[in-house]
Amino acid sequence: MSFRRLFRIDLRRLIISLAVISSLIALVNTFHASYRVQREQLISNTLEANRVYAAKLSESTDNFLKAAQQQLAFSASVLSENLGNEQQLLSEARRLQQQTDSFNSVVIVNAQGRVLTTSPTTLQLQGEYLNSPGAREALNSKKPTISQVYISTAGNLVVNISQPILSGDGKYLGYVSGSIYLKERSILHTLLGEHYYRDGSYLYVVDRNGRLLYHTDPSRVGTIVQENSAISAVMLGKSGAERVLNSKGVDMLAGYAPLPRSGWAVIAQRPTAATLAPLDGLMLDVLRHTVPLAALSLLGIWWLARLISKPLWQLASNAEHFDSNIAAEKILQVQSWYFEATQLKRAMLSGLTLVQERIGKLNLASLTDPMTGLYNRRGLETTLDRWKEKNRSFSIIALDIDRFKKVNDTYGHDAGDRVIMNIASMMKKCSRSADILCRSGGEEFLMLLPDTEIANAGEVAERLRLQTAQCETSGVGYVTISLGIASWPESSPDMGQALKLADTALYAAKEQGRNRVVAYSPDSSSGAAVQSKTSSAAVLPPKD
């Protein structure tokens, strides 16, 4: 099998290739689309989960601040009647600081800003005048406050929550405050610290200035976060979720929510890589479930491609052998079960019929003389080869128009052509369907009579001579012919020699006066003898 035949492109290969390529493209597109959808879904779900999570923790933290303010408000109402009772002040401060762990420390201050008592007492601030930002804010505002982050007198990074102490008639007596230490264990760690994950997810809290109040990394508490779109949005009071880069350049999915009471904000975020980590395994599962079905689909496509292409392949194979005698039979055997194949089959059968007809006409044209329709020399040779192969005997009549040159010179070539066609017509009338009639030269003709003895051939020749002599040609008049007869293998075992002997007899007829039939006789000294009657008919001029 040649390389070209091995790798030729046929319809089955085209269908299978197209189907495989289309299936692979569809599979890749589906896989890619599935990957993109799953990826976006994971990101979207994580963003929404972090937003909801941040909102929930924001609400919890805000409720804590509200509860802390309520505790301080209750204590303030109790202390308004006992500011002069040092023991009562200390007892209330300890209760606030130890009862709920809401505050790392508690301070009770009079209207002048002097510390009346503290809890724990290790702060050693009693009798001191506080000048910290939180203390000044509480004294100046004379209303409940949640301070900004500041460094306390004791050196702690704190947030101060205060409540004014008012007398029964509404006179400002001072304030009671609870402080939350940001760099030590505090209520914020209790509320938020348990939500830290090992995959890199974490929470942090910022104030209205973007300063970190809580972070999983204690060293970052108190620093200001800059160039963070999530913090910028939440500082404007917005809640939501978005994809951001943290300060370390890590791609994060952040959800955020503000605390209305304090102006703080809670941000919950998870690394994008951690969110997408399950995606690879998920897509492998999709691929494992898709490949078997794809393989079955390709197998079905291969079978259908073979079924569809088989009739066309058979028709194409038969088209290569249009000149075969059994081409039509093979085309008829093709099972054309769909419209296009059926139409092609019909067209090929019609085309084959037309081709065979045209080939027959072309063959006939190549074997015949265009003027007379008689066989030419090629047709003669083809017939002789066929008869020789079959060893079929035959007689030969060689004939020639008498004085034909004079006809052409006197009346022109058109008249000569009419004489030739008239002779051909006479030959057809005097012959059988099995006889072979041939124009071997300009005015020379041959008649091959299969399975005919030389005597019978002489009768045919004489009949043709008489009818020709009696038939007038328009514009010319009457013409005569001379005829010579031989046979094969009677005259000679060599077929070519037998033809020459017929010509020899013809020339003898010419020499003996024309318008006669001469049959070859091996007994004659000249090689030919007169075998029929003669006539004195000659070429006559046309009538006026």
VOGUKE-607362 format. One record per atom (N, C-alpha, C): x, y, z; residue in one letter. Coordinates in steps of 0.02 Angstrom, whole numbers, plus 50000, padded with zeros to 5 digits. Each point is the difference from the previous one (the first is absolute). Layout:
<recs>
XYZA;...
</recs>
This chain:
<recs>
500434994050000M;499575006050000M;500445006250000M;499885004649953S;500425005949993S;499875004950057S;500505004450010F;499935005250052F;499405004549987F;499915001849937R;499445004549983R;499334996750013R;499954993549983R;499374996550011R;499874999050075R;500544998950037L;499934998950072L;499755006350035L;500235005849977F;499835006250034F;499545004549959F;499654997049952R;499545004149960R;499425002250043R;499705005549981I;499435002850038I;499364997649966I;499594996550037D;499354998049973D;499455002550047D;499384998949979L;499435002850037L;499974997350071L;500154993650009R;499964997150067R;500515003350046R;500625000749975R;500515003350040R;499805007350014R;499725003349950L;499805007050010L;499455000550053L;499504995649996I;499455000250049I;500274998550070I;500414994850004I;500274998150066I;500455005550027I;500435002749955S;500455005450022S;499605006150023S;499505001949959L;499595005850018L;499624998750065L;499734994050007A;499634998450061A;500454999950060A;500604997049992V;500474999750057V;500235007150019V;500185003949949I;500225006950014I;499445004050032I;499384999349972S;499435003650028S;499874997850071S;500044993450011S;499884997450068S;500525002550049S;500634999949977L;500545002450044L;499935007450014L;499835003949948I;499905007250010I;499425001150048I;499444996349989A;499425000750045A;500184997950071A;500404994550005L;500204997750066L;500445005150035L;500485002749962V;500455005150029V;499605006250019V;499545002149955N;499595005950015N;499574998850062N;499704994050001T;499574998350058T;500424999850064T;500584996849994F;500444999550058F;500225006950023F;500205004249951H;500225006750016H;499425004150030H;499414999549967A;499425003750025A;499824997750071A;500024993350009S;499854997350067S;500505002650051S;500645000049979Y;500525002550044Y;499875007350018Y;499845004049949R;499885007250012R;499395001050045R;499474996249985V;499395000850040V;500124997950072V;500334994250009Q;500144997650068Q;500465004950036Q;500495002649963R;500475004750030R;499635006350024R;499605002849954E;499625006050018E;499504998650056E;499724993949999Q;499524998250052Q;500344999550068Q;500594996950001L;500364999550063L;500195006950026L;500245004249955I;500185006850021I;499395003850024I;499454999549961S;499395003550019S;499734997650067S;500004993350009N;499754997250063N;500445002150059N;500665000049989T;500455002050054T;499925007350018T;499935004249949L;499895007250013L;499355001050039L;499484996549978E;499365000850035E;500044997350071E;500344994250008A;500074997150067A;500395004750046A;500545003049974N;500395004650040N;499615006350016N;499585002249952R;499595006050015R;499514998550056R;499664994249993V;499524998150052V;500364999050067V;500584996949997Y;500394998750060Y;500215006550034Y;500255004749959A;500205006450028A;499415003750029A;499434999649965A;499395003350026A;499784997050067A;500054993450004K;499814996650062K;500465002050058K;500664999949988L;500465001950052L;499955007450017L;499865004049949S;499905007250012S;499415001150046S;499474996249986E;499415000650043E;500164997650071E;500374994350006S;500184997450066S;500435005050038S;500495002949966T;500455004950033T;499615006350019T;499565002149956D;499605005950015D;499544998750059D;499734993950005N;499584998350057N;500404999850064N;500644997649995F;500435000250058F;500115007250025F;500155004649952L;500115007050019L;499375002950032L;499434998149971K;499375002450029K;499914997450071K;500154993450009A;499944997150067A;500505003150048A;500615001449976A;500515003150043A;499775006950022A;499715003849953Q;499755006650019Q;499424999550049Q;499604994949992Q;499444999150047Q;500264998350070Q;500544995850003Q;500304998450065Q;500265006450033Q;500365004049960L;500275006250028L;499455004750021L;499455000149961A;499445004450017A;499694998050066A;499944993550011F;499734997650064F;500455002050058F;500654998849989S;500485001850053S;499995007550013S;499935004049946A;499985007250009A;499415002150042A;499434996849991S;499415001650040S;500104998250073S;500374994550011V;500144997950070V;500515004750032V;500515002049962L;500545004150026L;499805007250012L;499475002349969S;499795007050008S;499835001750072S;499834995050040E;499835001150070E;500554997950047E;500564997449973N;500524997350044N;500705002449980N;500065005849969L;500665002349980L;500465001350060L;499695001450058G;500405001350059G;500194993750038G;499744994449982N;500124993750034N;500554996349963N;500615000550025E;500574997149964E;499944992449994E;499744996850053Q;499944992749998Q;499484997949948Q;499465003949998Q;499474998549951Q;500265000949928Q;500415005249990L;500285001249933L;500454994249979L;500434997750045L;500454994649985L;499634993549985L;499474998950039S;499614993949991S;499665000049931S;499735005849981E;499665000449936E;500494999449941E;500595002950009A;500514999649947A;500224992749990A;500114996550056R;500204993049995R;499454995749967R;499385001550020R;499454996149970R;499985000949924R;500075006249977L;499995001349928L;500584996449964L;500585000150032Q;500594997449966Q;500034992350002Q;499714997050052Q;500074992850008Q;499384995949983Q;499425003349999Q;499394996249993Q;499914997049930Q;500155003749950T;499864997749931T;500624999649956T;500575002150024D;500605000349959D;499925004549939D;499535004750006S;499905004649944S;500585005049996S;500285001750058F;500525005250001F;500634997250031F;500565002549974N;500644998350031N;500125004150063N;499725006050000S;500065004250061S;499405004750003S;499855002350062V;499455004650012V;500265005950040V;499805006149982V;500215006050034V;499385004350016V;499985002650062I;499465004650019I;500335006850013I;499765005149965V;500315006650001V;499475005250019V;500215005150041N;499535005350018N;499965005249946N;499625005250012A;499875005149949A;500635004049985A;500495000150043Q;500625003749988Q;500524995749964Q;499864993749988G;500454995649965G;500474996250046G;499895000250067R;500434996450046R;499734993050009R;500464995149999V;499814993050007V;499804998650072V;499384997550010L;499754998350066L;500194992950019L;499954995449951T;500204993050013T;500114996549933T;500354994350003T;500134996049940T;499954992650016T;499904996149949S;500034992750006S;500324997549935S;500554996850006P;500354997950061P;500375005850032P;500134999450064T;500335005450036T;500735000649982T;500264995049964T;500715000249980T;500155005549951T;499475003149974L;500115005649954L;500315005950037L;499875000550066Q;500295005350042Q;499875007049971Q;499355000949983L;499805006549972L;499555004050048L;499854997350058Q;499555003450045Q;500295006650022Q;499595005249994G;500225006750018G;500325003749942G;500154996649946E;500325003149943E;499485003549956E;500235005049964Y;499585003349951Y;500184997249930Y;499494997149968L;500124996949934L;500015005249945L;500494999249955N;500055004749944N;500034996449933N;499784993650000S;500014996149937S;499435002349954S;500064998649935P;499475002049953P;499324997450020P;499974993850024G;499364997150019G;499715003550060G;500445001850049A;499765003550060A;499765006949982A;500375003649960R;499795006849980R;499344999849962R;499934995149956E;499384999449961E;499414998750045E;500094995650050A;499454998550046A;499815006150042A;500515003850027L;499865005950040L;499675005649959L;500265000849939N;499745005649959N;499314998649972N;499874993949980S;499354998649968S;499444999250051S;500174997650061K;499514999050054K;499414995749976K;500174995149955K;499494995349976K;500354993449984K;499614994749987P;500314993549986P;500465000449939P;500604997150006T;500495000249945T;500334993349991T;500214999049938I;500464994649983I;500585003449965I;500575000050033S;500555004149977S;500374997149940S;500425004249970Q;500484997549951Q;500554996150037Q;500404996549962V;500554996350029V;500535005050025V;500264998750060Y;500525004450027Y;500424996150050Y;500555002850018I;500444996950050I;499825003150068I;499824995750047S;499775002350065S;500585002550043S;499835002950057T;500505002450047T;500454994350023T;499704993950004A;500394994250022A;500404996949942A;499945002949940G;500404997749944G;499684994549959G;499364998950008N;499644994949961N;499655003249940N;499974996249945L;499625002249942L;499284998050013L;499575004950007V;499334998650026V;499465003549959V;499394997550010V;499395003349979V;499605001150063V;499775006050011N;499655001850062N;499265000849986N;499594996650043I;499275000749997I;499785003250065I;499675005849995S;499835003850061S;499265001550004S;499795001350063Q;499305001750013Q;499995005650053Q;499675005649987P;500005005550049P;499604998050063P;500245002850057I;499644999150064I;499635006650014I;499354999650005L;499595005950011L;499624999450065L;499925005750032S;499615000050063S;499264999649984S;499604999650051G;499294999549990G;499715005949963G;500315005950010D;499755006049966D;500365001249934D;500404995049977G;500335000549935G;500675003350001G;500285001350057K;500665003250004K;500544994949984K;500505002149961Y;500554995649979Y;500484999050058Y;500104993750020L;500424998450057L;500664996849980L;500054997749939G;500604996549977G;499804994449951G;500424995049995Y;499834994449955Y;500314993650025Y;499714994649977V;500294993550011V;500184997149931V;500594997349994S;500224997549934S;500314993150007S;499914996249946G;500334993549994G;500465000149940G;500594997450009S;500495000049946S;500124992949973S;500084999749934I;500164993649967I;500715000649974I;500454995650025Y;500705000149979Y;500074996149934Y;500245003549951L;500014996949933L;500574995149990L;500555000950036K;500574995649991K;500044994650054K;499504999550040E;499964994750050E;499354996149990E;499964994650036R;499394996049994R;499415004150024R;499485000649954S;499435004250017S;499374996849972S;499455003650010I;499364997549976I;500004999349924I;500395004349965L;500034999549926L;500304993349979L;500504997650035H;500284993549985H;499494994550011H;499605000850052T;499484995050013T;499475000049945T;499815006049978L;499485000649949L;500254997849930L;500635001849984L;500244999349932L;500544994749991L;500384998650051G;500594995749992G;499824992949982G;499424997550021E;499824993149987E;499824998849926E;499985005449961H;499824999449929H;500614999949954H;500564998450025Y;500614999549960Y;500054993149969Y;500184999649937Y;500044993649965Y;500724998549979Y;500164993549994R;500674997949981R;500155001049926R;499485001349959D;500125000949929D;500195007149982D;500125004150050G;500205006949986G;499445005050009G;499394997750014S;499445004650011S;500065003250069S;499805006250005Y;500025003450065Y;499555006149999Y;499925002750059L;499595006150010L;500445005550028L;499805006149986Y;500315005650035Y;499495005650006Y;500135004450048V;499555005550015V;500395006549995V;499715005049967V;500315006649995V;499525005250027V;500295005750021D;499575005550021D;499865004449940D;499685005750012R;499805004349945R;500595003249964R;500594999550029N;500605002849967N;500424994649965N;499744993850001G;500374994649968G;500534997050044G;499995001650065R;500494997250046R;499764993250024R;500464995250001L;499834993250020L;499874999750075L;499404997750018L;499824999050070L;500094992650019L;499924995849952Y;500104992850012Y;500294997049937Y;500484995450009H;500304996449944H;500304993650027H;500024994849958T;500304993750022T;500745000750014T;500315005149970D;500695001550014D;500035005850049D;500114998950066P;499985005350051P;500475005849985P;500544998649964S;500485005449987S;499725005449954S;499474998249963R;499715004949954R;499455004250031R;499784998150059V;499485003950034V;500255007050013V;499595004949984G;500185007050009G;500275003249937G;500194996049950T;500245002949938T;499415001949955T;500135004449953I;499485002449955I;500094996449933I;499444997149975V;500014996549937V;499845005049944V;500425000049950Q;499915004749945Q;499904996249934Q;499725003449952E;499904997449932E;499654993250001E;499474999750037N;499594994050001N;499285002049983N;499754997949942S;499355002349977S;499434997750045S;500084994050031A;499474997650045A;499955004550061A;500575002150029I;500005004450058I;499735006949980I;500195002249941S;499755006649977S;499244999949994S;499734994449975A;499284999549991A;499644999650068A;500264996050045V;499664999050064V;500055006250044V;500545004049992M;500065006250038M;499495005249979M;499724998949939L;499455004449977L;499324997450022L;500004994750042G;499384997350026G;499694994749955G;500374997749951K;499734995049953K;500154993050026K;499574995449981S;500134992950012S;500004996549933S;500384994649994G;500044996649936G;500574995149999G;500244998549940A;500554995249991A;500355001649935A;500654998949999E;500395001049939E;500674996450006E;500314999449941R;500654996749996R;500555005350007R;500454998950047V;500515005150015V;500684996750008V;500515004149997L;500684997950018L;500155002850068L;500214995650047N;500165002650066N;500685003450000N;500225002150058S;500625003850005S;500624995949979S;499934993550000K;500554995749980K;499954997749927K;499515002849964G;499914998449929G;499644993449988G;499674997350052V;499634993749993V;499305001549974V;499794996249950D;499335000849971D;499494997350050D;499555004450023M;499524998350052M;499285001349976M;499544996050028L;499285001149989L;499725002650066L;499835006350001A;499835003450062A;499265001850002A;499704998850059G;499335002550015G;500055004850058G;499625005449999Y;500085005150052Y;499325002850020Y;499985002450062A;499395002950028A;500185005050054A;499675005850004P;500155005250050P;499654998650066P;500265003150054L;499665000050065L;499725007050010L;499365001049993P;499715006850003P;500145003550066P;500024996350055R;500065003150066R;500695003150011R;500524996949973S;500675002350014S;500375002949940S;499734998749939G;500375002149941G;500544995149981G;500034994350034W;500494994949983W;499744996049940W;500434995549977A;499814995649945A;500334993250009A;499634994849983V;500254993250002V;500124997649929V;500594997449986I;500164997349934I;500194992750008I;499634995649965A;500164992849999A;500264998449930A;500584996949997Q;500284998649934Q;500344993149998Q;500014997449939R;500284993349989R;500445000349938R;500574996750000P;500425000049939P;499644996949941P;500055003349943T;499684997449939T;500274993149984T;500644998950011A;500304993549985A;499694994550042A;499855001550063A;499684995050044A;499294998649976A;499665005249976T;499324999149975T;499994995549938T;500505001049956L;500024996349937L;500364993450005L;500294998450057A;500384993850007A;499584993849984A;499364999650020P;499614994049983P;499824999449926P;500115005549962L;499765000149931L;500354994849956L;500654999150010D;500374995249959D;499734992950009D;499884998250063G;499724993350013G;499304999349971G;499615005550005L;499324999849973L;500024999149924L;500455003649966M;500044999449927M;500264993149980M;500444997050039L;500234993249986L;499424995050005L;499565001150050D;499404995850006D;499555000849939D;499935006249978V;499595001349940V;500304996449940V;500665000349994L;500354996949943L;499924992450003L;500064997250060R;499934992750007R;499304997749981R;499505004050015H;499324998149982H;499855001549927H;500375004649969T;499865002049931T;500344995549950T;500624997750015V;500394996249951V;499654993549978V;499724995950044P;499664993949976P;499435001549952P;499605005150016L;499455001849956L;500265002749934L;500545003950003A;500305002549938A;500264994349957A;500304995050032A;500264994349963A;499434996249966A;499454999050035L;499424996749970L;499725004149943L;499995006650009S;499755004449947S;500444999449938S;500655000050009L;500464999449943L;499924993349966L;499894994750039L;499894993449970L;499375000049958L;499475003250026G;499385000649961G;500095004249938G;500405005350006I;500145004249942I;500384996149947I;500494995950022W;500384996049953W;499544995149963W;499544996850036W;499554995349969W;499545003549951W;499725005850020L;499565003749955L;500385002649939L;500625002350011A;500405002549944A;500134994449950A;500144994250025R;500114994249955R;499364998349963R;499435000250035L;499364998449968L;499825005149947L;500135006450015I;499835005449952I;500474999949940I;500634998950013S;500505000649946S;500044993849956S;499764994350025K;500084993849961K;499705000449931K;499365002249990P;499735000449932P;500415004749956P;500205005850028L;500395004749960L;500694997249983L;500304996450048W;500654996949987W;499944994849945W;499464996050002Q;499904995049948Q;499895003249932Q;499605005449999L;499895003549937L;500655003149974L;500405002950046A;500635003049979A;500474994649973A;500024994250031S;500434994649977S;499804997649931S;499344999649989N;499764997949934N;500125005449947N;500025006350023A;500135005449952A;500694999549970A;500474996950038E;500674999149974E;500034994849944E;499474995949996H;499994994649951H;499395000749955H;499895006149976F;499425001349958F;500044996249934F;500624998649979D;500074996649936D;499944992450006D;499874997650062S;499944992850011S;499324997649975S;499984994049976N;499384997149975N;499494998750055N;500264999250062I;499554998450055I;499885006050046I;500195006049977A;499925006050042A;499275001150017A;499564999449950A;499285001250012A;499734995050050A;500204993749993E;499774994850046E;500215001550072E;500635002350009K;500245001650067K;499655006150028K;499865004849958I;499655006050024I;499294998250022I;499684995549964L;499324997950018L;500004996450068L;500554996950019Q;500034996350063Q;500125004550060Q;500165006449989V;500135004650055V;499345001450037V;500024999350067Q;499415001350041Q;499975007450017Q;499665003849959S;499945007350011S;499375001350041S;500085000450065W;499415000450045W;499805007150018W;500355005049975Y;499785006950013Y;500015003949934Y;499665005750001F;499835003649939F;500605001649957F;500525003050030E;500575002349960E;500344994149965E;500104994550036A;500324994249970A;499574997249944A;499344999850010T;499554997549948T;500045004349937T;500015006650009Q;500055004549943Q;500664999149964Q;500554999450038L;500654998949969L;500024993449963L;499684994850028K;499984993549968K;499635000549933K;499435003550001R;499625000849938R;500405004049949R;500325005350024A;500405004249955A;500584996049970A;500324995850040M;500564996149975M;499764994949948M;499424996850014L;499744995249951L;499825003549935L;499695005950006S;499845003849939S;500635002249964S;500485002450040G;500645002149970G;500364994349967G;499974994150033L;500344994149971L;499684998149933L;499345000549998T;499664998449937T;500215004949945T;500015006550019L;500205005149950L;500724999049979L;500434998550050V;500714999049983V;500094994149953V;499654994650015Q;500064994249958Q;499735001449930Q;499455003849997E;499745001949934E;500505004349962E;500295004950035R;500485004349967R;500644996249981R;500204995550044I;500594996049983I;499864995849939I;499384997249998G;499814996149941G;500005004349937G;499745006150007K;499995004549942K;500715001949980K;500415001450050L;500695001849985L;500384994249968L;499874994050028N;500314994149970N;499784999049928N;499345000949991L;499734999349932L;500295005349954L;500055006250027A;500285005449958A;500734998749982A;500364997050047S;500714998649986S;500084994249951S;499474996049993L;500044994149957L;499665001049932L;499645005549992T;499605001049939T;500225006149961T;499824999949937D;500125005749955D;499445005050009D;500155006350015P;499475004950015P;499545001449941P;500254999249938M;499585001749942M;499494994549985M;500234993850003T;499574994549978T;499704996050057T;500305000550060G;499774995950055G;500274993049998G;500424998449949L;500314993449996L;500624999850045L;500234993950015Y;500604999350039Y;500605003049963Y;500465003150038N;500635002249972N;500524994550010N;500635001649986R;500524994950006R;500074997550072R;499915004550050R;500044997850070R;499444995150016R;499405001649977G;499444995450010G;500134993449966G;500305000349939L;500174993949964L;500494995850040L;500525003250025E;500514996350038E;499714997050064E;499565003850032T;499684997450062T;499594993849985T;499635000249945T;499594994249981T;500434994049982T;500535001349962L;500444994549980L;500344996850061L;500215004250048D;500304997250061D;499514995650038D;499385002350003R;499494996350037R;499854993349965R;499945000249934W;499844993949963W;500604995250000W;500595002849998K;500594995750002K;500044996450067K;499835003650053E;500014996950067E;499504994450004E;499425000949966K;499484995050002K;500074994949943K;500525001249957N;500124995649942N;499384999549956N;499725005849987R;499375000349961R;500175001349927R;499794995549955S;500145000849929S;499565005449968S;500235002949946F;499615005349967F;500255000949929F;499575002949959S;500185001849931S;500095007549996S;500415002149950I;500185007149994I;499795002349931I;499645005749999I;499835003249937I;500355006850000I;500495001049958A;500345006549993A;499715003349938A;499775006250005L;499695003549944L;500285007049993L;499955002549939D;500285006649985D;499555003349947D;499885006550006I;499585003749952I;500415001149936I;499714998249945D;500355000749936D;500045007349980D;500595002149978R;500135006749973R;499765005550049R;500124998950064F;499765004950051F;500365006749994F;500634999949980K;500375006349993K;499685004449947K;499734996849948K;499675003949948K;499375003450026K;499654996450046V;499405002950030V;500195006350040V;500534999550041N;500215005850040N;500235005749955N;500394998349947D;500265005249956D;499455003349959D;499494996149982T;499465002749957T;499465003550040T;499794997050055Y;499415002650036Y;500175003050069Y;500624999250021G;500215002850065G;499974994950056G;500305001850054H;500054995450057H;499334998850035H;499575005049999D;499344998950031D;499624994549964D;500055000049933A;499694994749961A;500324993350016A;500675000250006G;500354993850018G;499774997350067G;499885004550049D;499764997850066D;499314996849993D;499575002749955R;499344997049992R;500054993049971R;500484999249953V;500104993349971V;500224995150054V;500485002250044I;500244995650053I;499444998150048I;499595004850020M;499454998550045M;499494995549967M;499905000849935N;499534995849964N;500254992749999N;500664999149989I;500294993350000I;499924996850069I;500135004050054A;499924997450068A;499294997850013A;499525003849974S;499304998250008S;499844993549965S;500284999149940M;499894993849963M;500314994050038M;500585001150029M;500334994650038M;499574997850059M;499695004750034K;499574998450057K;499394996049978K;499735001849940K;499404996549975K;500164992849980K;500614999049977C;500184993449975C;500354995750052C;500005002150065S;500374996250052S;499534997950056S;500274995550040R;499644997850060R;500225004250061R;499634999250055S;500185003850060S;500674997750029S;500194993649987A;500634997450027A;500605001949957A;499885002449939D;500545001749955D;500345006550022D;500645000549987I;500395005950018I;500145003849936I;499775006449999L;500095004349942L;500525005250018L;500485001149956C;500575004350017C;500185004449941C;500135006450015R;500305004449950R;500755000150014R;500394996649959S;500714999150014S;500425005549969S;499735003949953G;500385005449969G;499525005349973G;500255004449955G;499565005249973G;499404997249965G;500104995849947E;499454996949964E;500044992450004E;500364997550049E;500094992950009E;499614997550061E;499694994149992F;499574997350053F;500154992650009F;499814997550059L;500064992950015L;499354997650031L;499824993749982M;499454996750034M;500264993450027M;499914998850066L;500204993850032L;499374996150016L;499954994149972L;499404996050008L;500174993950043L;499834999950065P;500194994550044P;499634993549981P;500374994550008D;499714993349989D;499684999449930D;500335003049951T;499735000049931T;500534997349953T;499804995349956E;500474997349951E;500105004949944E;500544999049963I;500195004749948I;499485000549944I;499664994349986A;499505000049947A;499405004450019A;499794999550062N;499445004250024N;500215007250002N;500635001350018A;500245006850000A;499985002949929A;500134995749948G;499975002349931G;499295002149981G;499504996550025E;499315001849987E;499835006850030E;500235001150061V;499895006450033V;500345005649960V;500614998749979A;500375005049963A;499675001749934A;499754994949965E;499675001149936E;499365004050009E;499624998450054R;499385003750013R;500155007350014R;500535001250038L;500205006950015L;500235003649937L;500374996549956R;500235003149939R;499425002149955R;499504995649995L;499435001449956L;499595005950028L;499864999950064Q;499595005350029Q;500355006749996Q;500665000050008T;500385006249995T;499975002849929T;500094995549952A;500005002249930A;499325002749979A;499474997850033Q;499335002149982Q;499765006050040Q;500395002350048C;499795005650044C;500335006449977C;499605005049986E;500265006449976E;500165004550061E;500585003149996T;500215004850051T;499845007049977T;499655003950043S;499805006849981S;500605004249980S;499945003249942G;500525004549977G;500594996549969G;499994993349999V;500564996249972V;499774995249946V;499474996450016G;499774994849954G;500144993250028G;500184995349957Y;500114993150020Y;500754998850007Y;500184996150052V;500704998050010V;500024992550008V;500584997249990T;500094992850009T;500554998750050T;500014993850023I;500514998050048I;500334993649977I;500614998950021S;500354993749988S;500124996750066S;499954993350001L;500024996450063L;500474994049996L;500374998750055G;500434994250006G;499824996050061G;500044993349995I;499774995750055I;500554995250020I;500074999150066A;500444994950029A;499694997650065A;500304995050031S;499724997750064S;500564997850047S;499844999850064W;500474997750051W;499674994550040W;500324994650011P;500704998549982P;500064996249933P;499454999849960E;500004996149938E;500535002649952E;500025006649989S;500475002949952S;500715000050027S;500065001350065S;500665000250033S;499914999250074S;500444996350033P;499944999550074P;500205006450035P;500335004449964D;500205006450029D;499455005249984D;499725003050052M;499445004549991M;500195006149959M;500595002850013G;500225005849962G;500104998349926G;500254994049988Q;500114997849931Q;499334999049965Q;499504997550036A;499344999149970A;499715006749977A;500105005350040L;499775006649980L;500365002349937L;500644998849997K;500395002049940K;499764996149938K;499814993850009L;499764996049944L;499345002749974L;499585002650045A;499385003249978A;500155006249959A;500515003850022D;500215005949962D;500284997949931D;500364994549999T;500274997549937T;499444998349951T;499484996850026A;499424998449958A;499665006449975A;499985005150044L;499715006549981L;500395003149943L;500655000050005Y;500425003049948Y;499924996049934Y;499904993550006A;499874995949940A;499365002249966A;499495001650042A;499365002349972A;500105006649964A;500415004250027K;500155006549969K;500344998849933K;500484995550000E;500394998849939E;499574996749946E;499504996450021Q;499584996449952Q;499435004449973Q;500005006450018G;499525004549970G;499525003350049G;500084998850063R;499595003150053R;499294997349998R;499595002350049N;499304998150007N;499924992449997N;500384996850042R;499964992850001R;500234997350069R;499854993750012V;500194996650062V;500514994749982V;500564999950037V;500524995149990V;500144996750068V;499984993450001A;500154996350061A;500694997049995A;500375000050055Y;500674997250000Y;499954992549991Y;500434997349955S;500034992749989S;500724997949999S;500214996050047P;500704997950002P;500194995749940P;499514997449962D;500154995749943D;500175004049938D;499845006450000S;500135004349942S;500745001849997S;500285000649940S;500705001749993S;500145007250022S;499505004249992S;500085006950021S;499815001150072S;499714994850029G;499795000650070G;499295002450006G;499665001649944A;499305002350004A;499644997949938A;499364999150003A;499604998049942A;499325003350004A;499715001249944V;499345003149998V;499494995050026V;499595002150046Q;499504995450029Q;499295002449989Q;499905005549966S;499325002649992S;499925003649934S;499395001849989K;499865003649938K;500265007150004K;500115003049940T;500235006949997T;499475004449968T;500095006450006S;499535004849971S;500395005649969S;499745002849948S;500335005449965S;499795006850025S;499625000250057A;499775006550027A;500595004250020A;499995006449987A;500545004650017A;499715006450029A;500455004650018V;499765006350029V;499665004049946V;499415002150011L;499625003949952L;499925007150026L;499995004949956P;499895006950022P;499285000950024P;499875005150041P;499325001250023P;499555002349943P;499374998550008K;499515002149949K;499895007550005K;499885003049939D;499865007249999D;499315001350030D;
</recs>
